[in-house]
Amino acid sequence: MALNNYGRQGDGDLPAPSPDRYEPTSNFGKEGYYDGFGGDEEKGRQSSKARKMSRIDRPITKSIGAMNNGSDLTSDDDTDPSISVGKQMEMEAGNAIKYRTCSWQKTAALLFSEYICLAIMSFPYSYSVLGLVPGLILTAVVAGLVLYTSLVVWEFCLRHPEVKDVCDIGQMLFWNSKIAWWATAVMFLLNNTFIQGFHCLVGSKYMNTMAGNNRICTVGFSAIMAVVSFFCSLPRTFSTLAKLATLSAFFTFISVILATIFAGIEHHPRGVEGMRWPTQGPVHWLVVPATGTTFVAGMNAFMNISYTFIGQITIPSFIAEMKEPKDFPKALWAVTIAEVILFSLVGSIIYVYTGTNYNTAPAFGSLGNETFLKVSFSFMIPTLIFLGVLYASVSARFVFFRLYAGTRHMSNNTVKGWAGWCAILAVTWVFAFIIAEVIPFFADLLSLMSSLFDSFFGFIFWGVAYLRMRRADYGPNFWRNQGIYGMAMAALNVTCILIGLLFLSAGTYASVESIKQGYASAAFGGPFSCASNGV
């Protein structure tokens, strides 16, 4: 017996694989490999229009089905039957907790709850800085880029159905480097925890708004939000969470529509503290940015728009629990069309009626009628809780799968399994609560998160993924071999990488400068402050 190039015992030597092109030695791409994924072309049937679906490298991890089944198959075994979706579902058929149970409709509900959220109410602020026309154009452009890169994520998951989350993808993209896996994992957990912390913050903002003068310390409100969110995070599968996601998206839709209607029918807007109506004159709005708009202000407004759209970080986790991953584009297109229409209408209408001079973020604070403000803001309660819950679940899932891989605790209702799941969630919410109190601001937090994390998870990863997949399909000169189309697509994906680098460099600079300016002007409260942060 000779050792093959993957360090396993084999019947003979295998040719050394190219770092950019993995040639399968057994069943990859053949009949049954894409079970639950593709159409006729992807299932090995002959077609003149068959599209190549090569892997970029060997498997570097086990699928969920293999992990919770306690399979003895090695994670890098290219004959592992647990790779295909159909086999994964077979392997967990007898388990009390089944993971591959999400339909595309349930996945759509998860996506709707992720995108139809409180961040919509920062669009009027962004339009007030960028001007209405540039703001609407950027809304459409960012939506198109995110739609495209999300389809790249989906295609990558089709080719590599064993991946469980974006961390597996990060390792595969950068030549199976463990450093890449750890770096991705750190960004992944920090991003998700920041979002949880943000929802503790806006939860306390809501409670302060409702309580008025009869309130407790803001730290207490934030703690209440964290505790409630912890209990709502307990379900262990996305299929179960999808029911809560549907309610979250529905009530958010009602909330923003009510706010839009109220902005149009009320007598006048309110504005921020110290700039209340009518001290800033009549309402006025801008078609283009005002003269003298700074780079920092413009970049932060652009980041607010981008953050609301960018959510590719969760897509691999969602697809890993879908029964039919080939149906993911149905959910993606439905959400993209809905969010472009909703974001544009809500953002532009509220901006026009509240103007540049009385605009706040979130825009609920722009409403001059206190009853209108409280009613519309109250319908946002489900999403204030659920979106943090969703990201907590994604993080806990990532940690739980690594700690309990190959044990019965992962797929059955055991005391140890549930205790571990609850403990992981508790840790994430404790850190989220701390973040909420250390960083007590709204718009700049959105921009900072976008700059640090969305640069990779929104653009850089997926530009690299496209280039590596096409190289695996057609060789290193794919961009030449495919003619003008190949060159155009290569240029588009290099542009995605450059956009990500812009976020990382200029975006981070703008966010940090904005935060420094805010503290210098005493616009923010101190850490663990009891001062009200209500709108």
VOFIMI-868767 format. One line per field, with one value per residue (C-alpha): residue number from 1; chain; x, y, z. Coordinates in Angstrom, 1 decimal. Example, Ala and Ser with C-alpha at 12.3 -4.5 7.8 and 13.67 -1.06 7.14 Angstrom:
<nodes>
k (1 / 2)
c (A / A)
xx (12.3 / 13.7)
yy (-4.5 / -1.1)
zz (7.8 / 7.1)
</nodes>
This chain:
<nodes>
k (1 / 2 / 3 / 4 / 5 / 6 / 7 / 8 / 9 / 10 / 11 / 12 / 13 / 14 / 15 / 16 / 17 / 18 / 19 / 20 / 21 / 22 / 23 / 24 / 25 / 26 / 27 / 28 / 29 / 30 / 31 / 32 / 33 / 34 / 35 / 36 / 37 / 38 / 39 / 40 / 41 / 42 / 43 / 44 / 45 / 46 / 47 / 48 / 49 / 50 / 51 / 52 / 53 / 54 / 55 / 56 / 57 / 58 / 59 / 60 / 61 / 62 / 63 / 64 / 65 / 66 / 67 / 68 / 69 / 70 / 71 / 72 / 73 / 74 / 75 / 76 / 77 / 78 / 79 / 80 / 81 / 82 / 83 / 84 / 85 / 86 / 87 / 88 / 89 / 90 / 91 / 92 / 93 / 94 / 95 / 96 / 97 / 98 / 99 / 100 / 101 / 102 / 103 / 104 / 105 / 106 / 107 / 108 / 109 / 110 / 111 / 112 / 113 / 114 / 115 / 116 / 117 / 118 / 119 / 120 / 121 / 122 / 123 / 124 / 125 / 126 / 127 / 128 / 129 / 130 / 131 / 132 / 133 / 134 / 135 / 136 / 137 / 138 / 139 / 140 / 141 / 142 / 143 / 144 / 145 / 146 / 147 / 148 / 149 / 150 / 151 / 152 / 153 / 154 / 155 / 156 / 157 / 158 / 159 / 160 / 161 / 162 / 163 / 164 / 165 / 166 / 167 / 168 / 169 / 170 / 171 / 172 / 173 / 174 / 175 / 176 / 177 / 178 / 179 / 180 / 181 / 182 / 183 / 184 / 185 / 186 / 187 / 188 / 189 / 190 / 191 / 192 / 193 / 194 / 195 / 196 / 197 / 198 / 199 / 200 / 201 / 202 / 203 / 204 / 205 / 206 / 207 / 208 / 209 / 210 / 211 / 212 / 213 / 214 / 215 / 216 / 217 / 218 / 219 / 220 / 221 / 222 / 223 / 224 / 225 / 226 / 227 / 228 / 229 / 230 / 231 / 232 / 233 / 234 / 235 / 236 / 237 / 238 / 239 / 240 / 241 / 242 / 243 / 244 / 245 / 246 / 247 / 248 / 249 / 250 / 251 / 252 / 253 / 254 / 255 / 256 / 257 / 258 / 259 / 260 / 261 / 262 / 263 / 264 / 265 / 266 / 267 / 268 / 269 / 270 / 271 / 272 / 273 / 274 / 275 / 276 / 277 / 278 / 279 / 280 / 281 / 282 / 283 / 284 / 285 / 286 / 287 / 288 / 289 / 290 / 291 / 292 / 293 / 294 / 295 / 296 / 297 / 298 / 299 / 300 / 301 / 302 / 303 / 304 / 305 / 306 / 307 / 308 / 309 / 310 / 311 / 312 / 313 / 314 / 315 / 316 / 317 / 318 / 319 / 320 / 321 / 322 / 323 / 324 / 325 / 326 / 327 / 328 / 329 / 330 / 331 / 332 / 333 / 334 / 335 / 336 / 337 / 338 / 339 / 340 / 341 / 342 / 343 / 344 / 345 / 346 / 347 / 348 / 349 / 350 / 351 / 352 / 353 / 354 / 355 / 356 / 357 / 358 / 359 / 360 / 361 / 362 / 363 / 364 / 365 / 366 / 367 / 368 / 369 / 370 / 371 / 372 / 373 / 374 / 375 / 376 / 377 / 378 / 379 / 380 / 381 / 382 / 383 / 384 / 385 / 386 / 387 / 388 / 389 / 390 / 391 / 392 / 393 / 394 / 395 / 396 / 397 / 398 / 399 / 400 / 401 / 402 / 403 / 404 / 405 / 406 / 407 / 408 / 409 / 410 / 411 / 412 / 413 / 414 / 415 / 416 / 417 / 418 / 419 / 420 / 421 / 422 / 423 / 424 / 425 / 426 / 427 / 428 / 429 / 430 / 431 / 432 / 433 / 434 / 435 / 436 / 437 / 438 / 439 / 440 / 441 / 442 / 443 / 444 / 445 / 446 / 447 / 448 / 449 / 450 / 451 / 452 / 453 / 454 / 455 / 456 / 457 / 458 / 459 / 460 / 461 / 462 / 463 / 464 / 465 / 466 / 467 / 468 / 469 / 470 / 471 / 472 / 473 / 474 / 475 / 476 / 477 / 478 / 479 / 480 / 481 / 482 / 483 / 484 / 485 / 486 / 487 / 488 / 489 / 490 / 491 / 492 / 493 / 494 / 495 / 496 / 497 / 498 / 499 / 500 / 501 / 502 / 503 / 504 / 505 / 506 / 507 / 508 / 509 / 510 / 511 / 512 / 513 / 514 / 515 / 516 / 517 / 518 / 519 / 520 / 521 / 522 / 523 / 524 / 525 / 526 / 527 / 528 / 529 / 530 / 531 / 532 / 533 / 534 / 535)
c (A / A / A / A / A / A / A / A / A / A / A / A / A / A / A / A / A / A / A / A / A / A / A / A / A / A / A / A / A / A / A / A / A / A / A / A / A / A / A / A / A / A / A / A / A / A / A / A / A / A / A / A / A / A / A / A / A / A / A / A / A / A / A / A / A / A / A / A / A / A / A / A / A / A / A / A / A / A / A / A / A / A / A / A / A / A / A / A / A / A / A / A / A / A / A / A / A / A / A / A / A / A / A / A / A / A / A / A / A / A / A / A / A / A / A / A / A / A / A / A / A / A / A / A / A / A / A / A / A / A / A / A / A / A / A / A / A / A / A / A / A / A / A / A / A / A / A / A / A / A / A / A / A / A / A / A / A / A / A / A / A / A / A / A / A / A / A / A / A / A / A / A / A / A / A / A / A / A / A / A / A / A / A / A / A / A / A / A / A / A / A / A / A / A / A / A / A / A / A / A / A / A / A / A / A / A / A / A / A / A / A / A / A / A / A / A / A / A / A / A / A / A / A / A / A / A / A / A / A / A / A / A / A / A / A / A / A / A / A / A / A / A / A / A / A / A / A / A / A / A / A / A / A / A / A / A / A / A / A / A / A / A / A / A / A / A / A / A / A / A / A / A / A / A / A / A / A / A / A / A / A / A / A / A / A / A / A / A / A / A / A / A / A / A / A / A / A / A / A / A / A / A / A / A / A / A / A / A / A / A / A / A / A / A / A / A / A / A / A / A / A / A / A / A / A / A / A / A / A / A / A / A / A / A / A / A / A / A / A / A / A / A / A / A / A / A / A / A / A / A / A / A / A / A / A / A / A / A / A / A / A / A / A / A / A / A / A / A / A / A / A / A / A / A / A / A / A / A / A / A / A / A / A / A / A / A / A / A / A / A / A / A / A / A / A / A / A / A / A / A / A / A / A / A / A / A / A / A / A / A / A / A / A / A / A / A / A / A / A / A / A / A / A / A / A / A / A / A / A / A / A / A / A / A / A / A / A / A / A / A / A / A / A / A / A / A / A / A / A / A / A / A / A / A / A / A / A / A / A / A / A / A / A / A / A / A / A / A / A / A / A / A / A / A / A / A / A / A / A / A / A / A / A / A / A / A / A / A / A / A / A / A / A / A / A / A / A / A / A / A / A / A / A / A / A / A / A / A / A / A / A / A / A / A / A / A / A / A / A / A / A / A / A / A / A / A / A / A / A / A / A / A / A / A / A)
xx (0.0 / 1.3 / 0.4 / -1.4 / -1.1 / -3.7 / -1.8 / -4.2 / -3.4 / -4.5 / -4.1 / -1.5 / -0.1 / -2.4 / -1.2 / -0.5 / -3.4 / -3.0 / -3.6 / -6.2 / -7.8 / -9.0 / -9.7 / -11.9 / -10.8 / -14.2 / -17.8 / -17.5 / -19.8 / -21.1 / -24.6 / -25.9 / -23.2 / -25.5 / -28.5 / -30.9 / -29.0 / -29.0 / -31.0 / -30.3 / -26.9 / -25.7 / -26.8 / -24.5 / -26.8 / -25.5 / -26.3 / -24.8 / -25.2 / -24.0 / -22.2 / -19.0 / -19.3 / -15.8 / -14.6 / -11.8 / -10.2 / -10.8 / -13.3 / -11.7 / -14.7 / -17.5 / -21.1 / -23.6 / -25.1 / -21.7 / -20.9 / -24.2 / -24.2 / -20.9 / -19.5 / -16.0 / -15.3 / -12.4 / -13.2 / -11.0 / -12.1 / -13.4 / -15.5 / -17.5 / -21.2 / -22.3 / -21.2 / -24.4 / -27.5 / -29.6 / -27.1 / -26.9 / -30.7 / -30.6 / -28.0 / -30.0 / -33.4 / -33.5 / -32.3 / -34.5 / -33.0 / -32.8 / -31.0 / -31.7 / -35.4 / -35.7 / -37.8 / -37.0 / -40.0 / -38.6 / -35.2 / -37.0 / -38.5 / -35.1 / -33.7 / -36.7 / -36.2 / -32.5 / -33.0 / -36.4 / -35.2 / -34.7 / -31.8 / -34.4 / -35.1 / -31.5 / -32.2 / -33.8 / -30.7 / -28.4 / -30.5 / -30.3 / -26.5 / -26.1 / -29.1 / -32.2 / -31.1 / -27.5 / -29.0 / -31.6 / -29.0 / -26.6 / -29.5 / -30.1 / -26.4 / -25.6 / -28.7 / -27.5 / -24.0 / -25.3 / -27.7 / -24.9 / -22.4 / -25.1 / -25.6 / -21.8 / -22.1 / -25.0 / -23.0 / -20.0 / -22.2 / -23.6 / -20.1 / -19.1 / -22.3 / -20.3 / -19.6 / -21.6 / -20.8 / -18.7 / -15.7 / -15.4 / -15.6 / -12.9 / -10.5 / -11.2 / -10.9 / -7.4 / -5.8 / -7.0 / -5.0 / -5.9 / -4.9 / -7.6 / -10.1 / -9.2 / -9.2 / -12.6 / -13.9 / -12.8 / -14.4 / -17.5 / -18.1 / -17.2 / -19.6 / -22.5 / -21.8 / -21.7 / -25.1 / -26.4 / -25.0 / -26.6 / -30.0 / -29.5 / -28.8 / -31.8 / -33.9 / -32.9 / -33.6 / -37.1 / -37.8 / -36.5 / -38.7 / -41.8 / -41.0 / -40.5 / -39.7 / -40.9 / -37.9 / -35.2 / -31.5 / -30.6 / -28.2 / -31.1 / -33.2 / -30.2 / -29.9 / -33.6 / -33.3 / -30.3 / -32.2 / -35.4 / -33.3 / -31.4 / -34.6 / -35.8 / -32.5 / -33.0 / -34.4 / -31.6 / -32.7 / -33.4 / -36.6 / -38.0 / -36.7 / -38.3 / -41.7 / -40.5 / -38.7 / -42.0 / -43.6 / -40.5 / -40.5 / -44.3 / -44.3 / -41.3 / -43.1 / -46.1 / -43.9 / -42.1 / -45.2 / -47.0 / -44.0 / -44.1 / -47.8 / -47.4 / -44.6 / -46.9 / -50.0 / -48.6 / -48.5 / -44.7 / -41.6 / -39.8 / -36.0 / -33.2 / -32.7 / -31.7 / -32.9 / -36.6 / -39.3 / -39.5 / -36.1 / -34.4 / -37.0 / -39.3 / -38.6 / -36.3 / -34.8 / -32.0 / -31.8 / -28.0 / -25.6 / -25.3 / -22.2 / -19.6 / -20.6 / -17.5 / -16.0 / -16.6 / -20.3 / -20.8 / -19.0 / -20.9 / -24.2 / -23.1 / -22.1 / -25.5 / -27.1 / -24.6 / -24.9 / -28.6 / -28.2 / -25.0 / -25.9 / -24.0 / -22.3 / -25.4 / -26.2 / -23.8 / -25.4 / -28.9 / -28.1 / -26.5 / -30.0 / -32.0 / -33.7 / -33.4 / -30.4 / -31.0 / -34.2 / -32.2 / -32.4 / -36.2 / -35.8 / -33.0 / -34.9 / -38.1 / -36.2 / -34.1 / -37.1 / -39.0 / -36.2 / -35.3 / -38.9 / -39.4 / -36.1 / -36.4 / -40.0 / -39.7 / -36.4 / -37.4 / -40.9 / -39.9 / -36.9 / -39.0 / -41.5 / -38.9 / -36.2 / -32.5 / -33.0 / -35.2 / -33.9 / -32.9 / -31.5 / -33.6 / -36.2 / -38.9 / -37.4 / -38.2 / -42.0 / -43.4 / -46.5 / -45.5 / -48.3 / -47.4 / -43.8 / -44.6 / -47.2 / -44.9 / -41.9 / -43.8 / -44.4 / -40.7 / -40.4 / -40.3 / -37.4 / -35.5 / -35.5 / -35.4 / -32.5 / -30.1 / -31.6 / -30.9 / -27.2 / -26.8 / -28.2 / -25.7 / -22.8 / -23.9 / -24.4 / -20.9 / -19.4 / -21.8 / -21.1 / -17.3 / -17.6 / -20.1 / -19.2 / -19.6 / -21.6 / -25.2 / -25.6 / -25.6 / -28.6 / -30.6 / -32.3 / -29.7 / -29.1 / -25.4 / -26.3 / -28.9 / -26.7 / -23.9 / -26.2 / -27.6 / -24.1 / -22.8 / -25.8 / -25.4 / -21.7 / -22.6 / -25.4 / -23.1 / -20.5 / -23.3 / -24.6 / -21.1 / -20.6 / -24.0 / -22.9 / -19.3 / -20.4 / -23.7 / -24.3 / -26.3 / -25.4 / -21.6 / -21.8 / -23.5 / -20.7 / -17.9 / -19.3 / -19.7 / -16.1 / -14.4 / -16.4 / -18.6 / -15.6 / -14.7 / -18.1 / -19.9 / -17.4 / -13.8 / -14.6 / -17.0 / -14.8 / -12.1 / -14.6 / -15.8 / -12.2 / -11.2 / -14.3 / -13.8 / -10.2 / -11.1 / -13.6 / -11.6 / -8.0 / -5.9 / -6.6 / -10.4 / -10.9 / -9.3 / -10.8 / -14.4 / -13.8 / -15.5 / -17.8 / -14.9 / -13.1 / -16.1 / -17.0 / -13.4 / -13.3 / -16.6 / -15.3 / -12.0 / -14.1 / -16.0 / -12.6 / -11.6 / -15.0 / -14.3 / -10.8 / -12.5 / -14.8 / -11.9 / -9.7 / -11.6 / -14.8 / -12.9 / -11.2 / -14.5 / -16.2 / -13.4 / -13.2 / -17.0 / -16.8 / -14.0 / -16.0 / -19.0 / -17.1 / -15.4 / -18.7 / -20.2 / -22.8 / -22.5 / -23.1 / -20.4 / -20.0 / -22.6 / -24.5 / -28.0 / -28.7 / -31.7 / -31.0 / -34.6 / -35.5)
yy (0.0 / 3.4 / 6.7 / 9.0 / 12.7 / 13.3 / 11.3 / 8.3 / 4.8 / 4.0 / 1.4 / 3.5 / 6.9 / 9.7 / 12.7 / 15.7 / 18.1 / 21.7 / 24.2 / 25.8 / 22.8 / 19.7 / 16.7 / 14.2 / 10.6 / 9.0 / 10.2 / 14.0 / 15.5 / 12.0 / 10.6 / 11.2 / 13.7 / 16.7 / 14.9 / 17.6 / 20.3 / 20.6 / 19.8 / 17.2 / 18.6 / 18.5 / 14.9 / 13.5 / 13.3 / 14.2 / 17.6 / 19.8 / 22.7 / 21.0 / 23.5 / 22.5 / 22.2 / 21.4 / 21.6 / 24.0 / 21.4 / 18.3 / 18.3 / 19.7 / 19.1 / 16.7 / 17.6 / 18.0 / 14.6 / 12.9 / 14.8 / 14.2 / 10.6 / 9.8 / 8.7 / 7.2 / 8.5 / 10.9 / 14.5 / 14.5 / 11.2 / 12.0 / 8.8 / 10.0 / 9.3 / 11.9 / 14.6 / 14.6 / 16.3 / 13.2 / 11.1 / 13.7 / 13.6 / 9.8 / 9.8 / 12.0 / 10.4 / 8.6 / 11.5 / 13.4 / 16.7 / 16.9 / 19.8 / 19.5 / 20.4 / 23.9 / 24.5 / 27.4 / 29.2 / 28.9 / 30.0 / 33.0 / 33.8 / 33.8 / 36.1 / 38.4 / 38.7 / 39.4 / 42.1 / 43.6 / 45.1 / 48.3 / 49.4 / 50.4 / 53.4 / 54.7 / 55.1 / 58.6 / 59.7 / 58.3 / 60.0 / 63.3 / 63.1 / 61.7 / 63.4 / 61.6 / 60.7 / 59.4 / 57.6 / 55.8 / 54.9 / 53.5 / 51.5 / 49.8 / 49.3 / 47.8 / 45.5 / 44.3 / 43.6 / 41.7 / 39.7 / 38.7 / 37.8 / 35.9 / 33.7 / 33.1 / 31.9 / 29.6 / 28.2 / 27.5 / 25.7 / 23.5 / 22.5 / 21.9 / 20.7 / 19.5 / 23.2 / 24.2 / 27.9 / 30.7 / 29.6 / 26.4 / 28.4 / 30.9 / 28.0 / 26.5 / 29.8 / 30.5 / 27.1 / 25.2 / 27.4 / 26.9 / 30.5 / 31.5 / 29.4 / 31.0 / 34.5 / 33.9 / 32.4 / 35.4 / 37.9 / 35.7 / 35.6 / 39.3 / 40.3 / 38.3 / 39.4 / 43.0 / 42.6 / 41.0 / 43.9 / 46.4 / 44.9 / 45.1 / 48.8 / 49.5 / 47.4 / 49.8 / 52.7 / 51.5 / 51.0 / 54.4 / 55.9 / 54.2 / 54.8 / 58.6 / 59.9 / 56.8 / 54.6 / 52.6 / 52.8 / 52.3 / 49.5 / 47.7 / 48.0 / 46.6 / 43.7 / 42.9 / 42.8 / 40.4 / 38.0 / 38.0 / 37.4 / 34.6 / 32.6 / 33.3 / 31.9 / 28.4 / 26.6 / 24.6 / 24.4 / 27.1 / 25.3 / 26.2 / 29.7 / 30.3 / 30.5 / 33.4 / 34.9 / 35.2 / 37.1 / 39.4 / 40.3 / 40.9 / 43.2 / 45.1 / 45.7 / 47.0 / 49.2 / 51.0 / 51.4 / 53.0 / 55.3 / 56.3 / 57.0 / 59.0 / 61.1 / 62.1 / 62.9 / 64.6 / 68.4 / 68.7 / 66.6 / 66.7 / 66.6 / 65.8 / 67.4 / 71.0 / 71.2 / 70.7 / 72.0 / 74.8 / 76.1 / 74.9 / 76.6 / 74.8 / 71.3 / 71.0 / 68.0 / 67.7 / 65.9 / 65.9 / 66.2 / 69.6 / 71.7 / 71.0 / 67.4 / 65.7 / 62.4 / 61.0 / 61.9 / 60.6 / 57.3 / 56.7 / 57.2 / 54.8 / 52.3 / 52.5 / 51.5 / 48.8 / 47.2 / 46.8 / 44.8 / 42.8 / 39.5 / 36.8 / 35.7 / 33.7 / 32.2 / 29.1 / 28.3 / 28.6 / 26.5 / 23.8 / 23.2 / 23.3 / 20.2 / 21.4 / 23.9 / 24.2 / 26.3 / 28.9 / 31.5 / 31.6 / 32.8 / 35.2 / 36.8 / 37.3 / 39.0 / 41.2 / 42.5 / 43.2 / 45.0 / 47.3 / 48.4 / 48.8 / 50.4 / 52.9 / 53.9 / 54.1 / 55.9 / 58.5 / 59.3 / 59.7 / 61.8 / 64.1 / 64.7 / 65.1 / 66.8 / 67.2 / 69.6 / 67.4 / 63.9 / 61.4 / 57.8 / 55.8 / 57.8 / 57.1 / 60.1 / 62.4 / 61.9 / 65.0 / 63.3 / 61.3 / 58.9 / 58.2 / 57.6 / 55.2 / 53.2 / 52.7 / 52.0 / 49.4 / 47.2 / 46.9 / 44.9 / 41.4 / 42.3 / 44.1 / 40.7 / 38.3 / 39.6 / 39.4 / 35.9 / 34.8 / 35.9 / 34.3 / 31.0 / 31.2 / 31.7 / 29.1 / 26.6 / 27.2 / 26.5 / 23.7 / 21.7 / 21.8 / 20.9 / 18.0 / 16.6 / 12.9 / 12.6 / 11.8 / 15.1 / 16.9 / 15.2 / 14.1 / 15.8 / 15.0 / 17.0 / 17.5 / 18.7 / 21.2 / 22.4 / 23.0 / 24.8 / 27.1 / 27.8 / 28.9 / 31.1 / 32.6 / 33.5 / 35.2 / 37.3 / 38.3 / 39.6 / 41.3 / 43.1 / 44.4 / 45.6 / 47.4 / 49.3 / 50.1 / 51.3 / 53.2 / 54.7 / 53.8 / 55.0 / 54.9 / 51.3 / 50.3 / 51.9 / 50.4 / 46.9 / 47.3 / 48.5 / 45.8 / 42.7 / 43.3 / 44.1 / 40.4 / 38.7 / 41.0 / 41.3 / 40.0 / 36.4 / 36.0 / 37.7 / 35.3 / 32.4 / 33.1 / 33.3 / 30.1 / 28.2 / 29.3 / 28.4 / 25.0 / 24.6 / 26.0 / 26.4 / 29.5 / 31.2 / 30.9 / 34.6 / 34.3 / 31.0 / 32.3 / 35.4 / 38.7 / 37.1 / 35.6 / 38.9 / 40.9 / 38.4 / 38.3 / 42.2 / 42.3 / 40.0 / 41.8 / 44.9 / 43.2 / 42.5 / 46.2 / 47.4 / 45.2 / 46.8 / 50.2 / 49.3 / 48.0 / 51.0 / 54.2 / 52.9 / 52.1 / 55.4 / 57.3 / 55.3 / 55.9 / 59.6 / 59.9 / 58.2 / 60.5 / 63.5 / 62.2 / 61.8 / 65.2 / 66.9 / 64.9 / 63.4 / 60.0 / 58.8 / 57.1 / 53.4 / 51.7 / 55.0 / 55.3 / 58.3 / 57.9 / 57.0 / 57.2 / 58.7)
zz (0.0 / -1.0 / 0.6 / -1.8 / -2.0 / 0.7 / 3.3 / 3.2 / 2.3 / -1.2 / -4.0 / -5.8 / -6.2 / -7.4 / -9.5 / -7.4 / -7.5 / -8.7 / -5.9 / -8.1 / -9.7 / -8.0 / -10.2 / -8.5 / -8.4 / -7.7 / -7.6 / -7.6 / -10.2 / -11.2 / -10.8 / -7.3 / -6.3 / -6.7 / -5.2 / -4.2 / -6.0 / -9.7 / -12.8 / -15.5 / -16.5 / -12.9 / -12.4 / -15.0 / -17.9 / -21.3 / -22.6 / -25.2 / -22.8 / -19.7 / -17.3 / -15.7 / -11.9 / -10.7 / -7.1 / -6.4 / -4.0 / -2.0 / 0.9 / 4.1 / 6.4 / 7.1 / 6.2 / 9.0 / 8.2 / 8.7 / 11.8 / 13.7 / 12.5 / 14.1 / 10.7 / 10.8 / 7.3 / 7.1 / 6.3 / 3.3 / 1.8 / -1.7 / -1.7 / 1.4 / 0.6 / 3.1 / 0.7 / -1.4 / 0.0 / -0.4 / 1.5 / 4.3 / 4.7 / 4.8 / 7.5 / 9.8 / 9.1 / 12.4 / 14.5 / 16.9 / 15.7 / 11.9 / 10.2 / 6.5 / 6.8 / 5.4 / 2.3 / 0.1 / 1.5 / 5.0 / 3.8 / 2.2 / 5.6 / 7.2 / 4.5 / 4.8 / 8.6 / 8.0 / 5.4 / 6.3 / 9.6 / 11.6 / 9.4 / 6.7 / 8.9 / 8.4 / 4.6 / 5.1 / 6.9 / 4.1 / 1.4 / 3.4 / 3.1 / -0.4 / -2.0 / -3.2 / -6.7 / -5.8 / -2.8 / -4.9 / -7.6 / -4.9 / -3.4 / -6.8 / -7.5 / -4.0 / -4.3 / -7.7 / -6.5 / -3.4 / -5.5 / -7.9 / -5.1 / -3.3 / -6.4 / -6.4 / -2.8 / -3.8 / -6.7 / -4.4 / -2.0 / -4.9 / -5.8 / -2.1 / -0.3 / 2.7 / 3.9 / 7.0 / 7.2 / 5.7 / 7.8 / 5.8 / 2.6 / 3.9 / 4.4 / 1.0 / -0.9 / 0.5 / -0.4 / 2.7 / 5.1 / 8.7 / 9.3 / 6.8 / 8.7 / 12.1 / 10.6 / 9.1 / 12.3 / 14.3 / 11.9 / 11.7 / 15.5 / 16.0 / 13.2 / 14.6 / 18.2 / 17.1 / 15.5 / 18.7 / 20.6 / 18.2 / 18.9 / 22.6 / 22.0 / 19.9 / 22.3 / 25.1 / 22.7 / 22.1 / 25.8 / 26.7 / 24.0 / 25.3 / 29.0 / 28.7 / 32.2 / 34.0 / 33.1 / 34.7 / 33.9 / 30.2 / 31.2 / 32.7 / 29.5 / 27.5 / 30.0 / 29.7 / 25.9 / 26.1 / 28.4 / 26.3 / 23.2 / 24.8 / 25.4 / 21.9 / 20.6 / 22.0 / 19.0 / 17.4 / 13.7 / 11.1 / 10.2 / 13.6 / 13.6 / 10.2 / 11.9 / 14.1 / 11.1 / 9.2 / 12.1 / 12.4 / 8.7 / 8.7 / 11.7 / 10.4 / 7.1 / 9.1 / 11.1 / 8.3 / 6.2 / 9.2 / 9.7 / 6.0 / 6.1 / 9.4 / 7.9 / 5.1 / 7.0 / 10.1 / 10.3 / 10.7 / 11.6 / 14.9 / 14.5 / 16.9 / 20.3 / 20.0 / 16.4 / 16.9 / 14.5 / 13.5 / 14.6 / 11.3 / 9.0 / 6.6 / 5.5 / 2.5 / 0.8 / -1.7 / -5.1 / -4.9 / -2.0 / -0.3 / -1.1 / 1.4 / 2.2 / 3.7 / 2.6 / 6.1 / 6.1 / 2.5 / 3.2 / 6.4 / 4.6 / 1.9 / 4.5 / 6.1 / 2.8 / 2.1 / 5.6 / 5.2 / 2.0 / 2.8 / 4.5 / 2.6 / 5.8 / 6.8 / 3.3 / 3.6 / 7.0 / 5.5 / 2.5 / 4.7 / 6.2 / 3.0 / 1.7 / -1.9 / -2.1 / -5.9 / -5.0 / -3.1 / -5.9 / -5.6 / -2.1 / -3.0 / -5.9 / -3.9 / -1.1 / -3.4 / -5.4 / -2.2 / -0.4 / -3.3 / -3.7 / 0.1 / 0.9 / -1.9 / -1.2 / 2.6 / 2.5 / -0.2 / 1.1 / 4.7 / 3.6 / 1.5 / 4.3 / 7.1 / 5.1 / 5.6 / 8.5 / 10.7 / 9.8 / 12.5 / 12.5 / 13.0 / 11.2 / 13.9 / 15.7 / 12.8 / 13.4 / 15.0 / 16.5 / 19.6 / 19.2 / 15.6 / 16.7 / 19.5 / 17.4 / 14.4 / 16.5 / 18.6 / 15.5 / 15.2 / 18.5 / 16.9 / 14.6 / 17.4 / 19.1 / 16.2 / 14.1 / 17.1 / 17.7 / 14.2 / 14.3 / 17.8 / 16.4 / 13.5 / 15.9 / 18.3 / 15.5 / 14.3 / 17.8 / 18.7 / 15.5 / 16.3 / 19.9 / 19.5 / 16.1 / 15.9 / 19.2 / 19.8 / 21.6 / 18.3 / 16.9 / 19.9 / 22.9 / 25.5 / 28.7 / 27.8 / 24.3 / 25.4 / 28.3 / 25.8 / 23.4 / 26.1 / 27.5 / 24.0 / 23.5 / 27.0 / 26.2 / 23.0 / 24.6 / 27.5 / 25.1 / 23.0 / 26.1 / 26.9 / 23.4 / 23.5 / 26.6 / 25.5 / 22.0 / 22.7 / 19.2 / 16.2 / 12.6 / 13.2 / 14.6 / 11.3 / 9.3 / 11.4 / 11.1 / 7.3 / 6.9 / 9.0 / 8.2 / 5.1 / 3.0 / 3.2 / 3.7 / 1.2 / -1.7 / -1.4 / -0.6 / -3.5 / -6.1 / -5.2 / -5.2 / -8.7 / -10.0 / -8.4 / -9.6 / -13.2 / -13.0 / -11.8 / -14.7 / -17.6 / -16.4 / -15.5 / -18.8 / -18.4 / -19.0 / -22.4 / -23.3 / -22.8 / -24.9 / -24.2 / -21.7 / -19.7 / -19.7 / -18.6 / -15.8 / -14.6 / -14.6 / -12.6 / -9.9 / -9.7 / -9.2 / -6.4 / -4.7 / -5.1 / -3.7 / -0.7 / -0.3 / -0.5 / 2.3 / 4.4 / 3.9 / 3.2 / 4.9 / 8.1 / 8.1 / 7.7 / 10.4 / 12.9 / 12.1 / 12.6 / 15.9 / 17.0 / 16.0 / 17.8 / 21.1 / 20.6 / 20.4 / 23.3 / 21.0 / 22.6 / 26.1 / 28.1 / 28.6 / 30.8 / 31.0 / 32.6 / 30.4 / 28.1 / 24.5 / 23.3 / 20.0)
</nodes>
